[in-house]
Amino acid sequence: MSKPVKAMLRKELIRRLEGVDSLVVLSLAGVDGPATNQLRRSLRRQNILLAVVKNAIARQALKEER
């Protein structure tokens, strides 16, 4: 992934995190597609967003956001 693309993703993540007061980090390793869709659907009903983000980009975005 090129640096400009990473920068764009980082800026978008920072924008999405504006005003967020809670954040949960978890691993979906080993969870199959249908189970992930069911989880997303269940969370969406509660107005909770599930976003999959690369660790490095999330780390950089959280550093910048402070």
CHARMM-style PDB file with segment names, atoms N, HN, CA, C and O in Angstrom:
ATOM      1  N   MET     1       0.860  -1.167   0.000  1.00  0.00      PROA
ATOM      2  CA  MET     1       0.000   0.000   0.000  1.00  0.00      PROA
ATOM      3  C   MET     1       0.911   1.237   0.000  1.00  0.00      PROA
ATOM      4  O   MET     1       1.870   1.302   0.769  1.00  0.00      PROA
ATOM      5  N   SER     2       0.615   2.195  -0.846  1.00  0.00      PROA
ATOM      6  HN  SER     2      -0.164   2.142  -1.470  1.00  0.00      PROA
ATOM      7  CA  SER     2       1.467   3.373  -0.965  1.00  0.00      PROA
ATOM      8  C   SER     2       1.260   4.339   0.206  1.00  0.00      PROA
ATOM      9  O   SER     2       0.242   4.298   0.898  1.00  0.00      PROA
ATOM     10  N   LYS     3       2.251   5.201   0.404  1.00  0.00      PROA
ATOM     11  HN  LYS     3       3.078   5.234  -0.158  1.00  0.00      PROA
ATOM     12  CA  LYS     3       2.164   6.174   1.497  1.00  0.00      PROA
ATOM     13  C   LYS     3       0.961   7.101   1.365  1.00  0.00      PROA
ATOM     14  O   LYS     3       0.297   7.371   2.365  1.00  0.00      PROA
ATOM     15  N   PRO     4       0.651   7.603   0.153  1.00  0.00      PROA
ATOM     16  CA  PRO     4      -0.543   8.464   0.034  1.00  0.00      PROA
ATOM     17  C   PRO     4      -1.841   7.743   0.406  1.00  0.00      PROA
ATOM     18  O   PRO     4      -2.741   8.343   0.993  1.00  0.00      PROA
ATOM     19  N   VAL     5      -1.935   6.463   0.066  1.00  0.00      PROA
ATOM     20  HN  VAL     5      -1.204   5.975  -0.411  1.00  0.00      PROA
ATOM     21  CA  VAL     5      -3.138   5.700   0.410  1.00  0.00      PROA
ATOM     22  C   VAL     5      -3.217   5.512   1.920  1.00  0.00      PROA
ATOM     23  O   VAL     5      -4.289   5.652   2.508  1.00  0.00      PROA
ATOM     24  N   LYS     6      -2.090   5.195   2.551  1.00  0.00      PROA
ATOM     25  HN  LYS     6      -1.219   5.081   2.073  1.00  0.00      PROA
ATOM     26  CA  LYS     6      -2.064   5.040   4.007  1.00  0.00      PROA
ATOM     27  C   LYS     6      -2.435   6.348   4.701  1.00  0.00      PROA
ATOM     28  O   LYS     6      -3.165   6.344   5.692  1.00  0.00      PROA
ATOM     29  N   ALA     7      -1.936   7.456   4.182  1.00  0.00      PROA
ATOM     30  HN  ALA     7      -1.344   7.459   3.377  1.00  0.00      PROA
ATOM     31  CA  ALA     7      -2.255   8.759   4.763  1.00  0.00      PROA
ATOM     32  C   ALA     7      -3.746   9.050   4.638  1.00  0.00      PROA
ATOM     33  O   ALA     7      -4.360   9.581   5.564  1.00  0.00      PROA
ATOM     34  N   MET     8      -4.323   8.704   3.495  1.00  0.00      PROA
ATOM     35  HN  MET     8      -3.824   8.273   2.743  1.00  0.00      PROA
ATOM     36  CA  MET     8      -5.755   8.914   3.283  1.00  0.00      PROA
ATOM     37  C   MET     8      -6.572   8.063   4.260  1.00  0.00      PROA
ATOM     38  O   MET     8      -7.538   8.552   4.847  1.00  0.00      PROA
ATOM     39  N   LEU     9      -6.192   6.802   4.436  1.00  0.00      PROA
ATOM     40  HN  LEU     9      -5.408   6.405   3.960  1.00  0.00      PROA
ATOM     41  CA  LEU     9      -6.890   5.924   5.368  1.00  0.00      PROA
ATOM     42  C   LEU     9      -6.770   6.437   6.801  1.00  0.00      PROA
ATOM     43  O   LEU     9      -7.736   6.402   7.564  1.00  0.00      PROA
ATOM     44  N   ARG    10      -5.583   6.911   7.157  1.00  0.00      PROA
ATOM     45  HN  ARG    10      -4.799   6.939   6.537  1.00  0.00      PROA
ATOM     46  CA  ARG    10      -5.349   7.450   8.502  1.00  0.00      PROA
ATOM     47  C   ARG    10      -6.228   8.674   8.752  1.00  0.00      PROA
ATOM     48  O   ARG    10      -6.842   8.788   9.813  1.00  0.00      PROA
ATOM     49  N   LYS    11      -6.292   9.586   7.787  1.00  0.00      PROA
ATOM     50  HN  LYS    11      -5.793   9.493   6.925  1.00  0.00      PROA
ATOM     51  CA  LYS    11      -7.113  10.789   7.929  1.00  0.00      PROA
ATOM     52  C   LYS    11      -8.594  10.439   8.034  1.00  0.00      PROA
ATOM     53  O   LYS    11      -9.327  11.051   8.810  1.00  0.00      PROA
ATOM     54  N   GLU    12      -9.031   9.455   7.253  1.00  0.00      PROA
ATOM     55  HN  GLU    12      -8.435   8.958   6.622  1.00  0.00      PROA
ATOM     56  CA  GLU    12     -10.425   9.023   7.307  1.00  0.00      PROA
ATOM     57  C   GLU    12     -10.744   8.412   8.661  1.00  0.00      PROA
ATOM     58  O   GLU    12     -11.818   8.653   9.212  1.00  0.00      PROA
ATOM     59  N   LEU    13      -9.834   7.631   9.198  1.00  0.00      PROA
ATOM     60  HN  LEU    13      -8.961   7.435   8.751  1.00  0.00      PROA
ATOM     61  CA  LEU    13     -10.051   7.035  10.514  1.00  0.00      PROA
ATOM     62  C   LEU    13     -10.115   8.111  11.590  1.00  0.00      PROA
ATOM     63  O   LEU    13     -10.954   8.035  12.487  1.00  0.00      PROA
ATOM     64  N   ILE    14      -9.251   9.101  11.514  1.00  0.00      PROA
ATOM     65  HN  ILE    14      -8.569   9.162  10.785  1.00  0.00      PROA
ATOM     66  CA  ILE    14      -9.277  10.217  12.469  1.00  0.00      PROA
ATOM     67  C   ILE    14     -10.621  10.938  12.389  1.00  0.00      PROA
ATOM     68  O   ILE    14     -11.203  11.297  13.413  1.00  0.00      PROA
ATOM     69  N   ARG    15     -11.109  11.149  11.161  1.00  0.00      PROA
ATOM     70  HN  ARG    15     -10.637  10.858  10.329  1.00  0.00      PROA
ATOM     71  CA  ARG    15     -12.397  11.824  10.979  1.00  0.00      PROA
ATOM     72  C   ARG    15     -13.527  11.004  11.596  1.00  0.00      PROA
ATOM     73  O   ARG    15     -14.419  11.555  12.241  1.00  0.00      PROA
ATOM     74  N   ARG    16     -13.487   9.690  11.398  1.00  0.00      PROA
ATOM     75  HN  ARG    16     -12.762   9.242  10.875  1.00  0.00      PROA
ATOM     76  CA  ARG    16     -14.536   8.821  11.929  1.00  0.00      PROA
ATOM     77  C   ARG    16     -14.508   8.732  13.447  1.00  0.00      PROA
ATOM     78  O   ARG    16     -15.533   8.460  14.072  1.00  0.00      PROA
ATOM     79  N   LEU    17     -13.348   8.959  14.043  1.00  0.00      PROA
ATOM     80  HN  LEU    17     -12.515   9.180  13.535  1.00  0.00      PROA
ATOM     81  CA  LEU    17     -13.219   8.867  15.493  1.00  0.00      PROA
ATOM     82  C   LEU    17     -13.562  10.163  16.219  1.00  0.00      PROA
ATOM     83  O   LEU    17     -13.624  10.181  17.448  1.00  0.00      PROA
ATOM     84  N   GLU    18     -13.786  11.248  15.477  1.00  0.00      PROA
ATOM     85  HN  GLU    18     -13.736  11.233  14.478  1.00  0.00      PROA
ATOM     86  CA  GLU    18     -14.140  12.516  16.107  1.00  0.00      PROA
ATOM     87  C   GLU    18     -15.437  12.361  16.898  1.00  0.00      PROA
ATOM     88  O   GLU    18     -16.438  11.868  16.378  1.00  0.00      PROA
ATOM     89  N   GLY    19     -15.408  12.781  18.142  1.00  0.00      PROA
ATOM     90  HN  GLY    19     -14.595  13.181  18.565  1.00  0.00      PROA
ATOM     91  CA  GLY    19     -16.586  12.735  18.981  1.00  0.00      PROA
ATOM     92  C   GLY    19     -16.860  11.372  19.607  1.00  0.00      PROA
ATOM     93  O   GLY    19     -17.826  11.216  20.355  1.00  0.00      PROA
ATOM     94  N   VAL    20     -16.029  10.398  19.311  1.00  0.00      PROA
ATOM     95  HN  VAL    20     -15.245  10.524  18.704  1.00  0.00      PROA
ATOM     96  CA  VAL    20     -16.207   9.056  19.880  1.00  0.00      PROA
ATOM     97  C   VAL    20     -15.653   9.058  21.291  1.00  0.00      PROA
ATOM     98  O   VAL    20     -14.528   9.501  21.522  1.00  0.00      PROA
ATOM     99  N   ASP    21     -16.447   8.559  22.242  1.00  0.00      PROA
ATOM    100  HN  ASP    21     -17.361   8.199  22.055  1.00  0.00      PROA
ATOM    101  CA  ASP    21     -15.979   8.545  23.625  1.00  0.00      PROA
ATOM    102  C   ASP    21     -15.617   7.147  24.102  1.00  0.00      PROA
ATOM    103  O   ASP    21     -15.071   6.988  25.194  1.00  0.00      PROA
ATOM    104  N   SER    22     -15.915   6.130  23.297  1.00  0.00      PROA
ATOM    105  HN  SER    22     -16.358   6.259  22.410  1.00  0.00      PROA
ATOM    106  CA  SER    22     -15.585   4.756  23.665  1.00  0.00      PROA
ATOM    107  C   SER    22     -15.051   4.023  22.442  1.00  0.00      PROA
ATOM    108  O   SER    22     -15.473   4.271  21.313  1.00  0.00      PROA
ATOM    109  N   LEU    23     -14.113   3.115  22.694  1.00  0.00      PROA
ATOM    110  HN  LEU    23     -13.770   2.913  23.612  1.00  0.00      PROA
ATOM    111  CA  LEU    23     -13.499   2.360  21.611  1.00  0.00      PROA
ATOM    112  C   LEU    23     -13.130   0.990  22.147  1.00  0.00      PROA
ATOM    113  O   LEU    23     -12.563   0.875  23.234  1.00  0.00      PROA
ATOM    114  N   VAL    24     -13.449  -0.044  21.392  1.00  0.00      PROA
ATOM    115  HN  VAL    24     -13.910   0.049  20.510  1.00  0.00      PROA
ATOM    116  CA  VAL    24     -13.092  -1.408  21.767  1.00  0.00      PROA
ATOM    117  C   VAL    24     -12.228  -1.977  20.653  1.00  0.00      PROA
ATOM    118  O   VAL    24     -12.559  -1.859  19.473  1.00  0.00      PROA
ATOM    119  N   VAL    25     -11.131  -2.588  21.034  1.00  0.00      PROA
ATOM    120  HN  VAL    25     -10.862  -2.684  21.992  1.00  0.00      PROA
ATOM    121  CA  VAL    25     -10.248  -3.235  20.072  1.00  0.00      PROA
ATOM    122  C   VAL    25     -10.354  -4.734  20.301  1.00  0.00      PROA
ATOM    123  O   VAL    25     -10.184  -5.212  21.423  1.00  0.00      PROA
ATOM    124  N   LEU    26     -10.637  -5.472  19.232  1.00  0.00      PROA
ATOM    125  HN  LEU    26     -10.775  -5.084  18.321  1.00  0.00      PROA
ATOM    126  CA  LEU    26     -10.742  -6.917  19.361  1.00  0.00      PROA
ATOM    127  C   LEU    26     -10.243  -7.580  18.092  1.00  0.00      PROA
ATOM    128  O   LEU    26     -10.076  -6.929  17.061  1.00  0.00      PROA
ATOM    129  N   SER    27     -10.011  -8.863  18.177  1.00  0.00      PROA
ATOM    130  HN  SER    27     -10.147  -9.391  19.014  1.00  0.00      PROA
ATOM    131  CA  SER    27      -9.542  -9.636  17.041  1.00  0.00      PROA
ATOM    132  C   SER    27     -10.664 -10.515  16.524  1.00  0.00      PROA
ATOM    133  O   SER    27     -11.345 -11.188  17.298  1.00  0.00      PROA
ATOM    134  N   LEU    28     -10.852 -10.507  15.224  1.00  0.00      PROA
ATOM    135  HN  LEU    28     -10.299  -9.961  14.596  1.00  0.00      PROA
ATOM    136  CA  LEU    28     -11.856 -11.357  14.603  1.00  0.00      PROA
ATOM    137  C   LEU    28     -11.201 -12.577  13.955  1.00  0.00      PROA
ATOM    138  O   LEU    28     -11.813 -13.247  13.123  1.00  0.00      PROA
ATOM    139  N   ALA    29      -9.969 -12.861  14.335  1.00  0.00      PROA
ATOM    140  HN  ALA    29      -9.472 -12.317  15.011  1.00  0.00      PROA
ATOM    141  CA  ALA    29      -9.257 -14.009  13.781  1.00  0.00      PROA
ATOM    142  C   ALA    29     -10.020 -15.282  14.119  1.00  0.00      PROA
ATOM    143  O   ALA    29     -10.396 -15.508  15.269  1.00  0.00      PROA
ATOM    144  N   GLY    30     -10.241 -16.100  13.120  1.00  0.00      PROA
ATOM    145  HN  GLY    30      -9.936 -15.917  12.185  1.00  0.00      PROA
ATOM    146  CA  GLY    30     -10.935 -17.360  13.320  1.00  0.00      PROA
ATOM    147  C   GLY    30     -12.447 -17.268  13.207  1.00  0.00      PROA
ATOM    148  O   GLY    30     -13.133 -18.286  13.291  1.00  0.00      PROA
ATOM    149  N   VAL    31     -12.981 -16.063  13.017  1.00  0.00      PROA
ATOM    150  HN  VAL    31     -12.423 -15.235  12.948  1.00  0.00      PROA
ATOM    151  CA  VAL    31     -14.425 -15.885  12.871  1.00  0.00      PROA
ATOM    152  C   VAL    31     -14.750 -15.946  11.379  1.00  0.00      PROA
ATOM    153  O   VAL    31     -14.169 -15.203  10.588  1.00  0.00      PROA
ATOM    154  N   ASP    32     -15.669 -16.823  10.993  1.00  0.00      PROA
ATOM    155  HN  ASP    32     -16.141 -17.427  11.635  1.00  0.00      PROA
ATOM    156  CA  ASP    32     -15.990 -16.969   9.579  1.00  0.00      PROA
ATOM    157  C   ASP    32     -16.908 -15.843   9.092  1.00  0.00      PROA
ATOM    158  O   ASP    32     -17.420 -15.058   9.891  1.00  0.00      PROA
ATOM    159  N   GLY    33     -17.105 -15.776   7.799  1.00  0.00      PROA
ATOM    160  HN  GLY    33     -16.689 -16.414   7.150  1.00  0.00      PROA
ATOM    161  CA  GLY    33     -17.878 -14.710   7.177  1.00  0.00      PROA
ATOM    162  C   GLY    33     -19.300 -14.570   7.689  1.00  0.00      PROA
ATOM    163  O   GLY    33     -19.700 -13.470   8.071  1.00  0.00      PROA
ATOM    164  N   PRO    34     -20.084 -15.652   7.712  1.00  0.00      PROA
ATOM    165  CA  PRO    34     -21.465 -15.533   8.198  1.00  0.00      PROA
ATOM    166  C   PRO    34     -21.553 -15.047   9.647  1.00  0.00      PROA
ATOM    167  O   PRO    34     -22.442 -14.266   9.987  1.00  0.00      PROA
ATOM    168  N   ALA    35     -20.641 -15.503  10.489  1.00  0.00      PROA
ATOM    169  HN  ALA    35     -19.919 -16.137  10.213  1.00  0.00      PROA
ATOM    170  CA  ALA    35     -20.648 -15.064  11.892  1.00  0.00      PROA
ATOM    171  C   ALA    35     -20.288 -13.583  11.990  1.00  0.00      PROA
ATOM    172  O   ALA    35     -20.852 -12.859  12.810  1.00  0.00      PROA
ATOM    173  N   THR    36     -19.348 -13.130  11.151  1.00  0.00      PROA
ATOM    174  HN  THR    36     -18.890 -13.718  10.484  1.00  0.00      PROA
ATOM    175  CA  THR    36     -18.980 -11.719  11.137  1.00  0.00      PROA
ATOM    176  C   THR    36     -20.165 -10.869  10.696  1.00  0.00      PROA
ATOM    177  O   THR    36     -20.437  -9.826  11.291  1.00  0.00      PROA
ATOM    178  N   ASN    37     -20.871 -11.310   9.654  1.00  0.00      PROA
ATOM    179  HN  ASN    37     -20.650 -12.157   9.171  1.00  0.00      PROA
ATOM    180  CA  ASN    37     -22.049 -10.573   9.182  1.00  0.00      PROA
ATOM    181  C   ASN    37     -23.128 -10.507  10.257  1.00  0.00      PROA
ATOM    182  O   ASN    37     -23.763  -9.469  10.438  1.00  0.00      PROA
ATOM    183  N   GLN    38     -23.334 -11.597  10.960  1.00  0.00      PROA
ATOM    184  HN  GLN    38     -22.817 -12.441  10.813  1.00  0.00      PROA
ATOM    185  CA  GLN    38     -24.325 -11.615  12.032  1.00  0.00      PROA
ATOM    186  C   GLN    38     -23.923 -10.649  13.146  1.00  0.00      PROA
ATOM    187  O   GLN    38     -24.770  -9.943  13.693  1.00  0.00      PROA
ATOM    188  N   LEU    39     -22.630 -10.617  13.483  1.00  0.00      PROA
ATOM    189  HN  LEU    39     -21.942 -11.190  13.039  1.00  0.00      PROA
ATOM    190  CA  LEU    39     -22.128  -9.689  14.498  1.00  0.00      PROA
ATOM    191  C   LEU    39     -22.334  -8.248  14.058  1.00  0.00      PROA
ATOM    192  O   LEU    39     -22.805  -7.419  14.836  1.00  0.00      PROA
ATOM    193  N   ARG    40     -21.979  -7.947  12.805  1.00  0.00      PROA
ATOM    194  HN  ARG    40     -21.596  -8.621  12.172  1.00  0.00      PROA
ATOM    195  CA  ARG    40     -22.158  -6.587  12.285  1.00  0.00      PROA
ATOM    196  C   ARG    40     -23.625  -6.175  12.319  1.00  0.00      PROA
ATOM    197  O   ARG    40     -23.950  -5.052  12.703  1.00  0.00      PROA
ATOM    198  N   ARG    41     -24.498  -7.075  11.920  1.00  0.00      PROA
ATOM    199  HN  ARG    41     -24.234  -7.988  11.608  1.00  0.00      PROA
ATOM    200  CA  ARG    41     -25.935  -6.780  11.908  1.00  0.00      PROA
ATOM    201  C   ARG    41     -26.446  -6.504  13.320  1.00  0.00      PROA
ATOM    202  O   ARG    41     -27.210  -5.566  13.546  1.00  0.00      PROA
ATOM    203  N   SER    42     -26.018  -7.325  14.250  1.00  0.00      PROA
ATOM    204  HN  SER    42     -25.398  -8.087  14.066  1.00  0.00      PROA
ATOM    205  CA  SER    42     -26.441  -7.163  15.642  1.00  0.00      PROA
ATOM    206  C   SER    42     -25.944  -5.828  16.208  1.00  0.00      PROA
ATOM    207  O   SER    42     -26.685  -5.134  16.904  1.00  0.00      PROA
ATOM    208  N   LEU    43     -24.696  -5.471  15.910  1.00  0.00      PROA
ATOM    209  HN  LEU    43     -24.094  -6.035  15.344  1.00  0.00      PROA
ATOM    210  CA  LEU    43     -24.141  -4.209  16.404  1.00  0.00      PROA
ATOM    211  C   LEU    43     -24.812  -3.016  15.742  1.00  0.00      PROA
ATOM    212  O   LEU    43     -25.061  -2.001  16.393  1.00  0.00      PROA
ATOM    213  N   ARG    44     -25.108  -3.131  14.436  1.00  0.00      PROA
ATOM    214  HN  ARG    44     -24.906  -3.955  13.907  1.00  0.00      PROA
ATOM    215  CA  ARG    44     -25.727  -2.028  13.707  1.00  0.00      PROA
ATOM    216  C   ARG    44     -27.093  -1.677  14.302  1.00  0.00      PROA
ATOM    217  O   ARG    44     -27.469  -0.506  14.345  1.00  0.00      PROA
ATOM    218  N   ARG    45     -27.834  -2.689  14.759  1.00  0.00      PROA
ATOM    219  HN  ARG    45     -27.529  -3.641  14.724  1.00  0.00      PROA
ATOM    220  CA  ARG    45     -29.139  -2.438  15.401  1.00  0.00      PROA
ATOM    221  C   ARG    45     -28.990  -1.581  16.649  1.00  0.00      PROA
ATOM    222  O   ARG    45     -29.926  -0.890  17.053  1.00  0.00      PROA
ATOM    223  N   GLN    46     -27.806  -1.629  17.260  1.00  0.00      PROA
ATOM    224  HN  GLN    46     -27.046  -2.191  16.932  1.00  0.00      PROA
ATOM    225  CA  GLN    46     -27.538  -0.866  18.480  1.00  0.00      PROA
ATOM    226  C   GLN    46     -26.757   0.418  18.183  1.00  0.00      PROA
ATOM    227  O   GLN    46     -26.237   1.059  19.096  1.00  0.00      PROA
ATOM    228  N   ASN    47     -26.679   0.792  16.888  1.00  0.00      PROA
ATOM    229  HN  ASN    47     -27.102   0.272  16.146  1.00  0.00      PROA
ATOM    230  CA  ASN    47     -25.927   1.970  16.437  1.00  0.00      PROA
ATOM    231  C   ASN    47     -24.449   1.896  16.822  1.00  0.00      PROA
ATOM    232  O   ASN    47     -23.845   2.893  17.215  1.00  0.00      PROA
ATOM    233  N   ILE    48     -23.883   0.696  16.703  1.00  0.00      PROA
ATOM    234  HN  ILE    48     -24.374  -0.114  16.384  1.00  0.00      PROA
ATOM    235  CA  ILE    48     -22.460   0.483  16.966  1.00  0.00      PROA
ATOM    236  C   ILE    48     -21.809   0.102  15.647  1.00  0.00      PROA
ATOM    237  O   ILE    48     -22.311  -0.760  14.926  1.00  0.00      PROA
ATOM    238  N   LEU    49     -20.695   0.741  15.334  1.00  0.00      PROA
ATOM    239  HN  LEU    49     -20.287   1.441  15.920  1.00  0.00      PROA
ATOM    240  CA  LEU    49     -19.982   0.500  14.088  1.00  0.00      PROA
ATOM    241  C   LEU    49     -18.829  -0.455  14.327  1.00  0.00      PROA
ATOM    242  O   LEU    49     -18.057  -0.286  15.271  1.00  0.00      PROA
ATOM    243  N   LEU    50     -18.712  -1.467  13.462  1.00  0.00      PROA
ATOM    244  HN  LEU    50     -19.338  -1.604  12.695  1.00  0.00      PROA
ATOM    245  CA  LEU    50     -17.583  -2.385  13.489  1.00  0.00      PROA
ATOM    246  C   LEU    50     -16.725  -2.074  12.280  1.00  0.00      PROA
ATOM    247  O   LEU    50     -17.188  -2.189  11.145  1.00  0.00      PROA
ATOM    248  N   ALA    51     -15.488  -1.684  12.503  1.00  0.00      PROA
ATOM    249  HN  ALA    51     -15.111  -1.591  13.425  1.00  0.00      PROA
ATOM    250  CA  ALA    51     -14.584  -1.352  11.415  1.00  0.00      PROA
ATOM    251  C   ALA    51     -13.322  -2.183  11.547  1.00  0.00      PROA
ATOM    252  O   ALA    51     -12.754  -2.290  12.634  1.00  0.00      PROA
ATOM    253  N   VAL    52     -12.882  -2.770  10.446  1.00  0.00      PROA
ATOM    254  HN  VAL    52     -13.343  -2.683   9.563  1.00  0.00      PROA
ATOM    255  CA  VAL    52     -11.641  -3.531  10.425  1.00  0.00      PROA
ATOM    256  C   VAL    52     -10.554  -2.598   9.907  1.00  0.00      PROA
ATOM    257  O   VAL    52     -10.647  -2.063   8.803  1.00  0.00      PROA
ATOM    258  N   VAL    53      -9.526  -2.414  10.724  1.00  0.00      PROA
ATOM    259  HN  VAL    53      -9.450  -2.848  11.621  1.00  0.00      PROA
ATOM    260  CA  VAL    53      -8.463  -1.461  10.405  1.00  0.00      PROA
ATOM    261  C   VAL    53      -7.116  -2.132  10.660  1.00  0.00      PROA
ATOM    262  O   VAL    53      -6.956  -2.876  11.628  1.00  0.00      PROA
ATOM    263  N   LYS    54      -6.160  -1.863   9.792  1.00  0.00      PROA
ATOM    264  HN  LYS    54      -6.290  -1.259   9.006  1.00  0.00      PROA
ATOM    265  CA  LYS    54      -4.813  -2.395  10.021  1.00  0.00      PROA
ATOM    266  C   LYS    54      -4.248  -1.793  11.309  1.00  0.00      PROA
ATOM    267  O   LYS    54      -4.452  -0.613  11.595  1.00  0.00      PROA
ATOM    268  N   ASN    55      -3.543  -2.610  12.074  1.00  0.00      PROA
ATOM    269  HN  ASN    55      -3.378  -3.569  11.843  1.00  0.00      PROA
ATOM    270  CA  ASN    55      -2.989  -2.173  13.354  1.00  0.00      PROA
ATOM    271  C   ASN    55      -2.112  -0.937  13.224  1.00  0.00      PROA
ATOM    272  O   ASN    55      -2.238  -0.002  14.015  1.00  0.00      PROA
ATOM    273  N   ALA    56      -1.227  -0.923  12.237  1.00  0.00      PROA
ATOM    274  HN  ALA    56      -1.125  -1.683  11.595  1.00  0.00      PROA
ATOM    275  CA  ALA    56      -0.295   0.193  12.082  1.00  0.00      PROA
ATOM    276  C   ALA    56      -1.041   1.500  11.802  1.00  0.00      PROA
ATOM    277  O   ALA    56      -0.698   2.542  12.361  1.00  0.00      PROA
ATOM    278  N   ILE    57      -2.043   1.445  10.952  1.00  0.00      PROA
ATOM    279  HN  ILE    57      -2.321   0.599  10.498  1.00  0.00      PROA
ATOM    280  CA  ILE    57      -2.804   2.649  10.608  1.00  0.00      PROA
ATOM    281  C   ILE    57      -3.604   3.124  11.822  1.00  0.00      PROA
ATOM    282  O   ILE    57      -3.679   4.324  12.084  1.00  0.00      PROA
ATOM    283  N   ALA    58      -4.195   2.193  12.556  1.00  0.00      PROA
ATOM    284  HN  ALA    58      -4.133   1.218  12.343  1.00  0.00      PROA
ATOM    285  CA  ALA    58      -4.947   2.567  13.759  1.00  0.00      PROA
ATOM    286  C   ALA    58      -4.019   3.200  14.786  1.00  0.00      PROA
ATOM    287  O   ALA    58      -4.375   4.206  15.398  1.00  0.00      PROA
ATOM    288  N   ARG    59      -2.850   2.635  14.984  1.00  0.00      PROA
ATOM    289  HN  ARG    59      -2.560   1.818  14.487  1.00  0.00      PROA
ATOM    290  CA  ARG    59      -1.882   3.164  15.946  1.00  0.00      PROA
ATOM    291  C   ARG    59      -1.491   4.598  15.569  1.00  0.00      PROA
ATOM    292  O   ARG    59      -1.456   5.480  16.427  1.00  0.00      PROA
ATOM    293  N   GLN    60      -1.200   4.826  14.295  1.00  0.00      PROA
ATOM    294  HN  GLN    60      -1.228   4.110  13.598  1.00  0.00      PROA
ATOM    295  CA  GLN    60      -0.824   6.175  13.835  1.00  0.00      PROA
ATOM    296  C   GLN    60      -1.975   7.147  13.980  1.00  0.00      PROA
ATOM    297  O   GLN    60      -1.767   8.288  14.394  1.00  0.00      PROA
ATOM    298  N   ALA    61      -3.181   6.726  13.650  1.00  0.00      PROA
ATOM    299  HN  ALA    61      -3.350   5.799  13.313  1.00  0.00      PROA
ATOM    300  CA  ALA    61      -4.337   7.613  13.740  1.00  0.00      PROA
ATOM    301  C   ALA    61      -4.610   8.000  15.200  1.00  0.00      PROA
ATOM    302  O   ALA    61      -4.934   9.152  15.488  1.00  0.00      PROA
ATOM    303  N   LEU    62      -4.481   7.049  16.105  1.00  0.00      PROA
ATOM    304  HN  LEU    62      -4.217   6.113  15.871  1.00  0.00      PROA
ATOM    305  CA  LEU    62      -4.743   7.334  17.506  1.00  0.00      PROA
ATOM    306  C   LEU    62      -3.677   8.248  18.088  1.00  0.00      PROA
ATOM    307  O   LEU    62      -3.972   9.049  18.975  1.00  0.00      PROA
ATOM    308  N   LYS    63      -2.444   8.144  17.608  1.00  0.00      PROA
ATOM    309  HN  LYS    63      -2.204   7.493  16.888  1.00  0.00      PROA
ATOM    310  CA  LYS    63      -1.391   9.057  18.054  1.00  0.00      PROA
ATOM    311  C   LYS    63      -1.681  10.483  17.595  1.00  0.00      PROA
ATOM    312  O   LYS    63      -1.534  11.437  18.359  1.00  0.00      PROA
ATOM    313  N   GLU    64      -2.098  10.611  16.332  1.00  0.00      PROA
ATOM    314  HN  GLU    64      -2.218   9.836  15.712  1.00  0.00      PROA
ATOM    315  CA  GLU    64      -2.378  11.936  15.763  1.00  0.00      PROA
ATOM    316  C   GLU    64      -3.604  12.576  16.373  1.00  0.00      PROA
ATOM    317  O   GLU    64      -3.660  13.799  16.501  1.00  0.00      PROA
ATOM    318  N   GLU    65      -4.584  11.781  16.751  1.00  0.00      PROA
ATOM    319  HN  GLU    65      -4.539  10.788  16.647  1.00  0.00      PROA
ATOM    320  CA  GLU    65      -5.867  12.309  17.191  1.00  0.00      PROA
ATOM    321  C   GLU    65      -5.759  13.032  18.531  1.00  0.00      PROA
ATOM    322  O   GLU    65      -6.543  13.947  18.785  1.00  0.00      PROA
ATOM    323  N   ARG    66      -4.846  12.666  19.372  1.00  0.00      PROA
ATOM    324  HN  ARG    66      -4.210  11.923  19.166  1.00  0.00      PROA
ATOM    325  CA  ARG    66      -4.733  13.249  20.712  1.00  0.00      PROA
ATOM    326  C   ARG    66      -4.685  14.699  20.662  1.00  0.00      PROA
ATOM    327  OT1 ARG    66      -4.591  15.350  21.702  1.00  0.00      PROA
TER     328      ARG     66
END
